[in-house]
C-alpha cells in the first residue's frame, strides 16, 4: 500500500548523527537504511553527519 493511501504526509526522516562524541554513531543509522545528505554545506560540518531515510521506498 502506498504511503499517500495511508494518509502519511512525511516522506523523509532526518537525523544529525553526533560524531563529535562517538565517531561511529552514523554507522547505526547507515545500517538501518539512512544515507548521508550530500549538500556541500552539510558535508562541511565537523561535529555531526546529516543523514536521511526515505519512507517512500520503505
Beta strands, then each sheet from edge to edge (+ up, - down):
strand 1: 12-18
strand 2: 35-36
strand 3: 48-54
sheet 1: 1+ 3- 2+
end
